[in-house]
Amino acid sequence: MIKEFEFKRPRDPKAVAPTKVGLSQERENLSGNIDGVSASALEERLAKASRRYATYRFKLPLGVPGQPGWKELDFLFFTSGSAVAVEVDDVTFIHRGENPEQDPDDLLRIEQLRYLGVNVDKINHVDNTKLMTQEAANATARRLLT
């Protein structure tokens, strides 16, 4: 008896592999921008978390863009009676011996903020490990702004 030849059917590219029950995560509704300015997911989570505690300016230019000494501040939060400057740092790669808390650009940013009439003592650096989920971002915003 002769065996019939069977053609292999091409795999459906739209088919989705079944997921394990209980491992699906709820998708975050992140748009990729804050007030019309493009932002990372980390910055967007911090902005959402801080709305209940303070108002803010995002990507505040310090100095004249394109000129020597021009810097950009990620967030400037305004709480009741004070201002808090925040930089979101991605610490997945840091050179050995580098400490983001001792960034020489921070002194320049503080000086430019004081020139604008905003009195801040330091630039708070928040690393990406504290903003990986919205719950972590909420805790970080509460710690920074209250």
FIMI-223170 format. One record per atom (N, C-alpha, C): z, x, y. Coordinates in Angstrom, 1 decimal. Layout:
! residues N
<Z Z, X X, Y Y>
...
END
This chain:
! residues 146
<Z 0.0, X 0.8, Y -1.2>
<Z 0.0, X 0.0, Y 0.0>
<Z 0.0, X 0.9, Y 1.2>
<Z -0.8, X 0.5, Y 2.2>
<Z -0.9, X 1.3, Y 3.4>
<Z 0.0, X 0.7, Y 4.5>
<Z 0.7, X 1.6, Y 5.1>
<Z 1.7, X 1.2, Y 6.2>
<Z 0.9, X 1.0, Y 7.5>
<Z 1.3, X -0.1, Y 8.1>
<Z 0.6, X -0.4, Y 9.4>
<Z 1.1, X 0.5, Y 10.5>
<Z 0.2, X 0.8, Y 11.4>
<Z 0.6, X 1.7, Y 12.5>
<Z 1.2, X 0.8, Y 13.6>
<Z 2.3, X 1.3, Y 14.2>
<Z 2.9, X 0.5, Y 15.3>
<Z 2.8, X 1.4, Y 16.5>
<Z 2.4, X 0.7, Y 17.6>
<Z 2.3, X 1.4, Y 18.9>
<Z 3.7, X 1.4, Y 19.5>
<Z 4.0, X 2.5, Y 20.1>
<Z 5.3, X 2.5, Y 20.9>
<Z 5.1, X 1.8, Y 22.2>
<Z 6.0, X 0.9, Y 22.5>
<Z 5.9, X 0.2, Y 23.8>
<Z 6.5, X 1.1, Y 24.9>
<Z 5.8, X 1.1, Y 26.0>
<Z 6.4, X 1.9, Y 27.1>
<Z 7.7, X 1.3, Y 27.6>
<Z 8.6, X 2.2, Y 28.0>
<Z 9.9, X 1.7, Y 28.4>
<Z 9.8, X 1.1, Y 29.8>
<Z 10.5, X 0.0, Y 30.0>
<Z 10.5, X -0.7, Y 31.3>
<Z 11.3, X 0.1, Y 32.3>
<Z 10.6, X 0.6, Y 33.4>
<Z 11.4, X 1.4, Y 34.3>
<Z 12.4, X 0.6, Y 35.1>
<Z 12.3, X -0.7, Y 35.1>
<Z 13.3, X -1.5, Y 35.9>
<Z 14.5, X -1.8, Y 35.1>
<Z 14.5, X -1.5, Y 33.8>
<Z 15.6, X -1.8, Y 32.9>
<Z 16.8, X -0.9, Y 33.3>
<Z 18.0, X -1.5, Y 33.3>
<Z 19.2, X -0.8, Y 33.7>
<Z 20.1, X -0.6, Y 32.5>
<Z 20.6, X 0.6, Y 32.4>
<Z 21.5, X 0.8, Y 31.2>
<Z 22.7, X 0.0, Y 31.4>
<Z 23.3, X -0.5, Y 30.3>
<Z 24.5, X -1.3, Y 30.4>
<Z 25.6, X -0.4, Y 30.8>
<Z 26.5, X -1.0, Y 31.6>
<Z 27.7, X -0.2, Y 32.1>
<Z 28.9, X -0.6, Y 31.3>
<Z 29.8, X 0.3, Y 31.3>
<Z 31.1, X 0.1, Y 30.5>
<Z 31.9, X -0.9, Y 31.3>
<Z 32.5, X -1.8, Y 30.6>
<Z 33.4, X -2.8, Y 31.2>
<Z 34.6, X -2.1, Y 31.9>
<Z 34.9, X -2.5, Y 33.1>
<Z 36.1, X -2.0, Y 33.8>
<Z 35.8, X -0.7, Y 34.6>
<Z 34.7, X -0.1, Y 34.5>
<Z 34.4, X 1.1, Y 35.2>
<Z 33.6, X 0.9, Y 36.4>
<Z 33.1, X -0.3, Y 36.6>
<Z 32.2, X -0.5, Y 37.8>
<Z 33.1, X -0.5, Y 39.0>
<Z 32.6, X 0.2, Y 40.1>
<Z 33.4, X 0.2, Y 41.3>
<Z 32.7, X -0.7, Y 42.3>
<Z 33.5, X -1.2, Y 43.2>
<Z 33.0, X -2.1, Y 44.2>
<Z 32.3, X -1.2, Y 45.3>
<Z 31.1, X -1.6, Y 45.6>
<Z 30.3, X -0.8, Y 46.6>
<Z 30.8, X -1.0, Y 48.0>
<Z 30.9, X 0.1, Y 48.7>
<Z 31.3, X 0.0, Y 50.1>
<Z 30.1, X -0.5, Y 50.9>
<Z 30.4, X -1.2, Y 52.0>
<Z 29.4, X -1.7, Y 52.9>
<Z 29.3, X -0.8, Y 54.1>
<Z 28.7, X 0.4, Y 53.9>
<Z 28.6, X 1.4, Y 54.9>
<Z 27.2, X 1.4, Y 55.4>
<Z 27.0, X 1.4, Y 56.8>
<Z 25.7, X 1.3, Y 57.4>
<Z 25.1, X 2.6, Y 57.7>
<Z 25.9, X 3.7, Y 57.8>
<Z 25.3, X 5.0, Y 58.2>
<Z 25.3, X 5.3, Y 59.7>
<Z 25.9, X 4.3, Y 60.5>
<Z 26.0, X 4.6, Y 61.9>
<Z 27.2, X 3.9, Y 62.5>
<Z 27.6, X 4.4, Y 63.6>
<Z 28.8, X 3.9, Y 64.4>
<Z 28.3, X 3.6, Y 65.8>
<Z 28.3, X 2.4, Y 66.2>
<Z 27.9, X 2.1, Y 67.6>
<Z 26.5, X 2.6, Y 67.9>
<Z 25.6, X 2.6, Y 66.9>
<Z 24.2, X 3.0, Y 67.1>
<Z 24.0, X 4.5, Y 67.0>
<Z 25.0, X 5.3, Y 66.7>
<Z 24.9, X 6.7, Y 66.5>
<Z 25.1, X 7.0, Y 65.0>
<Z 24.2, X 7.9, Y 64.4>
<Z 24.3, X 8.1, Y 63.0>
<Z 25.6, X 8.8, Y 62.7>
<Z 26.2, X 8.4, Y 61.5>
<Z 27.5, X 9.0, Y 61.1>
<Z 27.5, X 9.1, Y 59.6>
<Z 28.4, X 10.0, Y 59.2>
<Z 28.6, X 10.2, Y 57.7>
<Z 29.5, X 9.1, Y 57.2>
<Z 29.6, X 9.0, Y 55.9>
<Z 30.4, X 8.0, Y 55.3>
<Z 31.9, X 8.3, Y 55.7>
<Z 32.3, X 9.5, Y 55.8>
<Z 33.6, X 9.9, Y 56.1>
<Z 34.0, X 9.4, Y 57.5>
<Z 33.1, X 9.7, Y 58.5>
<Z 33.3, X 9.2, Y 59.8>
<Z 33.3, X 7.7, Y 60.0>
<Z 32.5, X 7.1, Y 59.2>
<Z 32.5, X 5.6, Y 59.3>
<Z 33.7, X 5.0, Y 58.7>
<Z 34.3, X 5.6, Y 57.6>
<Z 35.5, X 5.1, Y 57.1>
<Z 36.7, X 5.2, Y 58.1>
<Z 36.7, X 6.4, Y 58.8>
<Z 37.8, X 6.6, Y 59.7>
<Z 37.6, X 5.7, Y 60.9>
<Z 36.4, X 5.4, Y 61.3>
<Z 36.2, X 4.5, Y 62.5>
<Z 36.7, X 3.1, Y 62.1>
<Z 36.4, X 2.6, Y 60.9>
<Z 36.8, X 1.3, Y 60.4>
<Z 38.3, X 1.2, Y 60.3>
<Z 38.9, X 2.3, Y 59.8>
<Z 40.4, X 2.3, Y 59.7>
<Z 41.1, X 2.3, Y 61.0>
<Z 40.5, X 3.0, Y 62.0>
<Z 41.2, X 3.2, Y 63.3>
<Z 41.1, X 2.0, Y 64.2>
<Z 40.3, X 1.0, Y 63.9>
<Z 40.0, X -0.1, Y 64.9>
<Z 41.3, X -0.9, Y 65.1>
<Z 42.2, X -0.9, Y 64.2>
<Z 43.4, X -1.8, Y 64.4>
<Z 44.5, X -1.0, Y 65.2>
<Z 44.3, X 0.3, Y 65.3>
<Z 45.3, X 1.1, Y 66.0>
<Z 44.9, X 1.6, Y 67.4>
<Z 43.6, X 1.8, Y 67.6>
<Z 43.2, X 2.4, Y 68.9>
<Z 41.7, X 2.1, Y 69.2>
<Z 41.3, X 2.3, Y 70.4>
<Z 39.9, X 2.3, Y 70.7>
<Z 39.5, X 3.8, Y 70.7>
<Z 38.2, X 4.0, Y 70.6>
<Z 37.7, X 5.3, Y 70.4>
<Z 36.3, X 5.5, Y 71.1>
<Z 36.0, X 6.8, Y 71.3>
<Z 34.7, X 7.3, Y 71.6>
<Z 34.2, X 8.1, Y 70.5>
<Z 33.0, X 7.9, Y 70.0>
<Z 32.4, X 8.7, Y 68.9>
<Z 31.4, X 9.6, Y 69.3>
<Z 31.4, X 10.8, Y 68.8>
<Z 30.4, X 11.9, Y 69.2>
<Z 30.4, X 12.1, Y 70.7>
<Z 31.5, X 12.4, Y 71.2>
<Z 31.7, X 12.6, Y 72.7>
<Z 31.1, X 13.9, Y 73.0>
<Z 30.0, X 14.0, Y 73.9>
<Z 29.5, X 15.3, Y 74.3>
<Z 30.4, X 15.9, Y 75.3>
<Z 30.7, X 17.2, Y 75.1>
<Z 31.6, X 18.0, Y 76.0>
<Z 30.7, X 19.1, Y 76.6>
<Z 30.4, X 19.0, Y 77.9>
<Z 29.5, X 19.9, Y 78.6>
<Z 28.2, X 19.3, Y 78.7>
<Z 27.2, X 20.1, Y 79.1>
<Z 25.8, X 19.6, Y 79.2>
<Z 25.1, X 20.0, Y 78.0>
<Z 24.5, X 18.9, Y 77.3>
<Z 23.8, X 19.2, Y 76.0>
<Z 22.7, X 20.2, Y 76.2>
<Z 22.7, X 21.2, Y 75.3>
<Z 21.7, X 22.2, Y 75.3>
<Z 22.0, X 23.5, Y 76.1>
<Z 23.1, X 23.4, Y 76.9>
<Z 23.6, X 24.5, Y 77.7>
<Z 24.6, X 25.3, Y 76.9>
<Z 24.8, X 26.6, Y 77.3>
<Z 25.9, X 27.4, Y 76.6>
<Z 27.2, X 26.7, Y 76.8>
<Z 28.0, X 26.7, Y 75.8>
<Z 29.3, X 26.1, Y 75.8>
<Z 29.4, X 24.7, Y 75.5>
<Z 28.2, X 24.1, Y 75.2>
<Z 28.2, X 22.6, Y 74.9>
<Z 28.7, X 22.4, Y 73.5>
<Z 29.6, X 21.4, Y 73.4>
<Z 30.2, X 21.1, Y 72.1>
<Z 30.2, X 19.5, Y 72.0>
<Z 30.5, X 19.1, Y 70.8>
<Z 30.6, X 17.6, Y 70.6>
<Z 31.9, X 17.4, Y 69.8>
<Z 32.6, X 16.4, Y 70.2>
<Z 33.9, X 16.0, Y 69.6>
<Z 33.6, X 14.7, Y 68.7>
<Z 34.0, X 14.8, Y 67.5>
<Z 33.8, X 13.7, Y 66.6>
<Z 34.4, X 12.4, Y 67.1>
<Z 35.7, X 12.4, Y 67.3>
<Z 36.4, X 11.2, Y 67.8>
<Z 37.4, X 11.5, Y 68.9>
<Z 37.4, X 10.6, Y 69.9>
<Z 38.5, X 10.7, Y 70.9>
<Z 39.1, X 9.3, Y 70.9>
<Z 40.3, X 9.2, Y 70.3>
<Z 41.0, X 7.9, Y 70.2>
<Z 41.9, X 7.7, Y 71.4>
<Z 42.0, X 6.5, Y 71.9>
<Z 42.9, X 6.1, Y 73.0>
<Z 43.9, X 5.2, Y 72.5>
<Z 45.1, X 5.6, Y 72.3>
<Z 46.2, X 4.8, Y 71.9>
<Z 47.0, X 4.4, Y 73.2>
<Z 48.1, X 3.7, Y 73.0>
<Z 48.8, X 3.2, Y 74.2>
<Z 49.5, X 4.4, Y 74.9>
<Z 48.9, X 4.8, Y 76.0>
<Z 49.4, X 5.9, Y 76.8>
<Z 49.0, X 7.3, Y 76.4>
<Z 48.3, X 7.5, Y 75.3>
<Z 47.9, X 8.9, Y 75.0>
<Z 46.5, X 8.9, Y 74.4>
<Z 46.0, X 10.1, Y 74.3>
<Z 44.7, X 10.4, Y 73.7>
<Z 44.8, X 11.3, Y 72.5>
<Z 44.0, X 11.1, Y 71.4>
<Z 44.1, X 11.9, Y 70.2>
<Z 42.7, X 12.3, Y 69.9>
<Z 42.5, X 13.7, Y 69.9>
<Z 41.1, X 14.2, Y 69.6>
<Z 41.1, X 14.6, Y 68.1>
<Z 40.0, X 14.2, Y 67.4>
<Z 39.9, X 14.3, Y 66.0>
<Z 38.5, X 14.9, Y 65.6>
<Z 38.5, X 15.9, Y 64.7>
<Z 37.3, X 16.4, Y 64.1>
<Z 37.4, X 16.2, Y 62.6>
<Z 36.3, X 15.6, Y 62.1>
<Z 36.2, X 15.4, Y 60.6>
<Z 35.5, X 16.6, Y 60.0>
<Z 36.2, X 17.3, Y 59.1>
<Z 35.8, X 18.5, Y 58.5>
<Z 35.4, X 18.3, Y 57.0>
<Z 34.3, X 18.9, Y 56.6>
<Z 33.9, X 18.9, Y 55.2>
<Z 34.3, X 20.2, Y 54.7>
<Z 35.4, X 20.2, Y 53.9>
<Z 36.0, X 21.4, Y 53.4>
<Z 35.5, X 21.8, Y 51.9>
<Z 34.4, X 21.2, Y 51.5>
<Z 33.9, X 21.6, Y 50.2>
<Z 33.4, X 23.0, Y 50.2>
<Z 33.1, X 23.6, Y 51.3>
<Z 32.8, X 25.0, Y 51.3>
<Z 33.4, X 25.6, Y 52.6>
<Z 34.3, X 26.5, Y 52.4>
<Z 34.9, X 27.3, Y 53.5>
<Z 34.9, X 28.7, Y 53.1>
<Z 34.5, X 29.6, Y 54.1>
<Z 34.5, X 31.0, Y 53.8>
<Z 36.0, X 31.5, Y 53.6>
<Z 36.1, X 32.4, Y 52.7>
<Z 37.4, X 33.0, Y 52.4>
<Z 38.1, X 33.5, Y 53.7>
<Z 39.3, X 33.1, Y 53.9>
<Z 40.0, X 33.6, Y 55.1>
<Z 39.8, X 32.7, Y 56.3>
<Z 38.9, X 31.7, Y 56.2>
<Z 38.7, X 30.9, Y 57.4>
<Z 39.7, X 29.7, Y 57.4>
<Z 40.2, X 29.5, Y 58.6>
<Z 41.2, X 28.4, Y 58.7>
<Z 40.7, X 27.4, Y 59.8>
<Z 40.3, X 26.2, Y 59.5>
<Z 39.7, X 25.3, Y 60.5>
<Z 40.7, X 24.9, Y 61.6>
<Z 42.0, X 25.1, Y 61.3>
<Z 43.0, X 24.8, Y 62.3>
<Z 43.0, X 25.8, Y 63.5>
<Z 42.4, X 27.0, Y 63.2>
<Z 42.4, X 28.0, Y 64.3>
<Z 41.0, X 28.3, Y 64.8>
<Z 40.2, X 27.2, Y 64.9>
<Z 38.9, X 27.3, Y 65.3>
<Z 38.8, X 27.7, Y 66.8>
<Z 38.1, X 28.8, Y 67.1>
<Z 38.0, X 29.1, Y 68.6>
<Z 37.3, X 28.1, Y 69.4>
<Z 36.5, X 27.3, Y 68.8>
<Z 35.8, X 26.2, Y 69.6>
<Z 36.8, X 25.1, Y 70.0>
<Z 38.0, X 25.0, Y 69.4>
<Z 38.9, X 24.0, Y 69.7>
<Z 39.5, X 24.3, Y 71.1>
<Z 39.7, X 25.5, Y 71.5>
<Z 40.2, X 25.8, Y 72.8>
<Z 39.2, X 25.4, Y 73.9>
<Z 37.9, X 25.6, Y 73.6>
<Z 36.9, X 25.2, Y 74.5>
<Z 36.8, X 23.7, Y 74.7>
<Z 36.9, X 23.0, Y 73.5>
<Z 36.9, X 21.5, Y 73.6>
<Z 38.1, X 21.0, Y 74.4>
<Z 39.3, X 21.6, Y 74.2>
<Z 40.5, X 21.1, Y 74.9>
<Z 40.3, X 21.4, Y 76.4>
<Z 39.8, X 22.5, Y 76.7>
<Z 39.5, X 22.8, Y 78.2>
<Z 38.6, X 21.8, Y 78.8>
<Z 37.5, X 21.5, Y 78.0>
<Z 36.5, X 20.6, Y 78.6>
<Z 37.1, X 19.1, Y 78.6>
<Z 37.9, X 18.8, Y 77.7>
<Z 38.6, X 17.4, Y 77.8>
<Z 39.5, X 17.4, Y 79.0>
<Z 40.2, X 18.4, Y 79.3>
<Z 41.1, X 18.5, Y 80.4>
<Z 40.3, X 18.4, Y 81.7>
<Z 39.2, X 19.0, Y 81.7>
<Z 38.3, X 19.0, Y 82.9>
<Z 37.9, X 17.5, Y 83.2>
<Z 37.7, X 16.7, Y 82.1>
<Z 37.3, X 15.3, Y 82.2>
<Z 38.5, X 14.4, Y 82.5>
<Z 39.7, X 15.0, Y 82.5>
<Z 40.9, X 14.3, Y 82.9>
<Z 41.6, X 13.7, Y 81.6>
<Z 41.3, X 14.2, Y 80.5>
<Z 41.9, X 13.7, Y 79.2>
<Z 42.9, X 14.8, Y 78.8>
<Z 44.2, X 14.5, Y 78.7>
<Z 45.2, X 15.5, Y 78.3>
<Z 45.4, X 15.4, Y 76.8>
<Z 45.0, X 16.4, Y 76.1>
<Z 45.3, X 16.6, Y 74.7>
<Z 45.9, X 17.9, Y 74.4>
<Z 46.8, X 18.0, Y 73.5>
<Z 47.4, X 19.3, Y 73.2>
<Z 46.6, X 20.1, Y 72.1>
<Z 46.0, X 19.4, Y 71.2>
<Z 45.3, X 20.0, Y 70.1>
<Z 44.2, X 19.1, Y 69.6>
<Z 43.3, X 19.7, Y 68.8>
<Z 42.3, X 19.0, Y 68.1>
<Z 42.8, X 18.8, Y 66.7>
<Z 43.0, X 17.6, Y 66.2>
<Z 43.4, X 17.3, Y 64.9>
<Z 42.2, X 17.4, Y 63.9>
<Z 42.3, X 18.2, Y 62.9>
<Z 41.3, X 18.3, Y 61.9>
<Z 41.6, X 17.5, Y 60.7>
<Z 40.7, X 16.6, Y 60.3>
<Z 40.9, X 15.8, Y 59.1>
<Z 39.9, X 16.2, Y 58.1>
<Z 40.3, X 16.6, Y 56.9>
<Z 39.4, X 17.1, Y 55.9>
<Z 38.9, X 15.9, Y 55.0>
<Z 37.8, X 16.2, Y 54.4>
<Z 37.1, X 15.1, Y 53.7>
<Z 37.9, X 14.5, Y 52.5>
<Z 38.9, X 15.3, Y 52.0>
<Z 39.6, X 14.7, Y 50.9>
<Z 40.5, X 13.6, Y 51.3>
<Z 40.8, X 13.5, Y 52.6>
<Z 41.7, X 12.4, Y 53.1>
<Z 40.9, X 11.2, Y 53.5>
<Z 39.5, X 11.2, Y 53.4>
<Z 38.7, X 10.1, Y 53.8>
<Z 37.7, X 9.7, Y 52.7>
<Z 38.0, X 10.0, Y 51.4>
<Z 37.1, X 9.7, Y 50.3>
<Z 37.0, X 8.2, Y 50.0>
<Z 38.1, X 7.5, Y 50.2>
<Z 38.1, X 6.0, Y 50.0>
<Z 38.6, X 5.4, Y 51.3>
<Z 38.4, X 4.1, Y 51.4>
<Z 38.8, X 3.3, Y 52.6>
<Z 40.3, X 3.3, Y 52.6>
<Z 41.0, X 3.2, Y 51.5>
<Z 42.5, X 3.2, Y 51.5>
<Z 43.0, X 4.5, Y 52.0>
<Z 42.4, X 5.6, Y 51.6>
<Z 42.9, X 6.9, Y 52.1>
<Z 42.6, X 7.0, Y 53.6>
<Z 41.5, X 6.5, Y 54.0>
<Z 41.2, X 6.6, Y 55.5>
<Z 42.1, X 5.7, Y 56.2>
<Z 42.5, X 4.6, Y 55.7>
<Z 43.5, X 3.7, Y 56.4>
<Z 44.9, X 4.4, Y 56.6>
<Z 45.3, X 5.1, Y 55.5>
<Z 46.6, X 5.9, Y 55.6>
<Z 46.4, X 7.0, Y 56.6>
<Z 45.3, X 7.7, Y 56.6>
<Z 45.1, X 8.8, Y 57.5>
<Z 45.1, X 8.3, Y 59.0>
<Z 44.4, X 7.2, Y 59.2>
<Z 44.4, X 6.6, Y 60.6>
<Z 45.8, X 6.2, Y 61.0>
<Z 46.6, X 5.6, Y 60.1>
<Z 47.9, X 5.2, Y 60.4>
<Z 48.8, X 6.4, Y 60.8>
<Z 48.6, X 7.5, Y 60.0>
<Z 49.4, X 8.7, Y 60.3>
<Z 49.0, X 9.4, Y 61.6>
<Z 47.7, X 9.4, Y 61.9>
<Z 47.3, X 10.0, Y 63.2>
<Z 47.6, X 9.2, Y 64.4>
<Z 47.5, X 7.9, Y 64.3>
<Z 47.5, X 7.1, Y 65.5>
<Z 48.7, X 6.3, Y 65.8>
<Z 49.7, X 6.4, Y 64.9>
<Z 51.0, X 5.7, Y 65.2>
<Z 52.1, X 6.6, Y 65.3>
END
